[in-house]
Amino acid sequence: MIVTDIEGTTSSIAHVHDVLFPYSRARISSWVRRPEAAAVVREVAADPDEAASVLVGWIDADVKATPLKTLQGLIWAEGYASGELTAHVYDDVPPVLARWSAAGVPVYVYSSGSELAQRLWFRHTQHGDLLGHFAGHFDTVTAGPKREVASYEAIAGKIGVAPGELTFLSGSC
């Protein structure tokens, strides 16, 4: 079984920093006033203006905070649906995913991006919809912090295998 990260593994880190982050940053001030963002605002600050300031600061500092990742997923969903956004994957990724799928090798994603953002990413790539190649998704809410051993043990437990049966692919240490 394979568990893969996204940034630097299947996809360019530059795409996230140069396309997705600016896209969400430019829309945060209006999004914090939408009803679907109310829980994020409550979690971050007392009012929408303060929440917008905190969230933009987190984007600028590349903070992996769950409320930010949740709101970015919602913003990106709208961008993907409108066709304004397309996710990047390296050219060698689709054929590898196809081979693993054909061989019956389950592939999971574990990223600091929300599960929603992960599904959107792989559904809207420049190579088309790749989402069907994945058996499941994990984020910092469902598995825990990426630098914690317990997070990988939790993923193995949720998949129903021993941790030693997983191969984790990451572009960062």
N, C-alpha and C positions, 0 to 999 in steps of 0.2 A: 504494500500500500504506500502511496506517495502523498505527502502533504507539502504543498508548495506555497511559497510567499508570492507576492505579485511584483512589487517594486524591485527592479534589478534582477529579477529571476525570470519571469515570463514577459516582463514589460519594462519599458524605459522609465527610470526615475525622473528624467527630465520632463517627460510628458505630464506627470503628476504635478511637478513644481512649476512648469511653464504654461500649462494649459488648465488643469483642473483647479489648482489652488487659486489662481487669479479669477477664474470663472466664479467660484463660490465666494471669494472675498468681495467681489463687486456686487454680489446679490445679498449678502448677509443683512444689511440694514433694512431691506424691505422684507426679507424672509422672517426676521424675528417678530414681525407684527402679524404674521399669518397664524391662524388657529393651529395648524399642524406643527408649529414650532413652539407652542406654549410650554410643553414639558421641558424642552431644552432651555428656554428662557428661565423658567423656575429653577432649574438645576444650576444655572450659571450665575444669575444675578437677580436683583429685585425688579428691574424694569427692562424693557426692550432695548433702550439706548445703551444702558450699561452692559447688557448681555452682548450687544453687537460689538462694543469696544473690546470686551474680553475675548470674544470669539475671533475677531480680526487679529488681535495680539497673538492668540494661539496659532493662527495660520502663519503669521510672520515668523514665529519662533519654531514652527514645525512641531508643535506639541501634539502628542497622540492622546488627546482627551476624548473620552467617550461622547460627551454632548456635542463637541465639534464634529466628530466623525458621523454622528447621527444626523446633524443638520446638513453637513456636506452631502451625505447620501441622498437626502430629500432634494436638495438643490440640483445635484447631478442627475437625478432621475428625470427631472423636468427638462434638463438640457439634452439628455439622451433621447427622450420622447419627442422633443421638437426637432431633433436632427442637428442641433447646434454642436453637440459633442459626439466624438467617436473615440473609443478607447484604443490604445496602442498595445499590440503584442509583437514580440520579435517574430520575424518571418519563419524561424525554425520551430516555433511553438505549435502551430496548428497540426503539422504532420506528426509531431511527437505525441500530442494528445490523441490524435486519431489512432496511432499505433497502440498506445496504452489501452484505449477504449476497445479496440478490436481484440486485444489480448486479454481483456477482462481485468485489467489492473485498475482498481479504484483510485481515483485522484481526488484529493480534498484541497481546499484553500484555507490557509490561516494567515490573516493579514490584520494589521491595525485598523484598516478601513472596515467600516461596518459590513455585515453580511449583505445588506441591501446594495451597498456600493460595489461589493465583489460581484454579485450577480449581474448588476447593470454593466460593469466593466466587461465581463466575458460575453454578455449578450450583444454588446454594441462595439465590436472590434472592427478594425479596418479589413479583417479577414472574414467578417460575418459573425454569426452567432456561434460561439464556442461553448456556451453554458452547458450543453448536453454531455460534455465530456467529464463533468465534475459530479462526484457522488455526494458532496456536501461542503459546507462553509463554516469556518470558525472565525470569530473576532475576539477582541479583548473583553467583550461582555460574556460571550458563551464559553470562552476557554481561559481567559485571564491574560495577564501581561506577557508579552512575547519573550522577555528575558528571564522568565521564571520556569524552572523545571516542572513545577506542578501544573503549569499550563499544558505542556506536552503530555504529561501523564493524564490530564483531564481529557484531552483529545483522544488519546488511545482508549481510555475508558468509554468514551461516548461512541467510538467506532466499534468497540468490543474486541480489541486486540491488545497484546502486550506492547509496551512502548518500543521494545526492540524490533517489532515487526513493521515499524514505520520508517520510511526514508523521508527526511525533511530537506527540501530544497530551498535555499535562501541565497540572496545576492549580498547579504550583509552579515557581519559577525556579531 
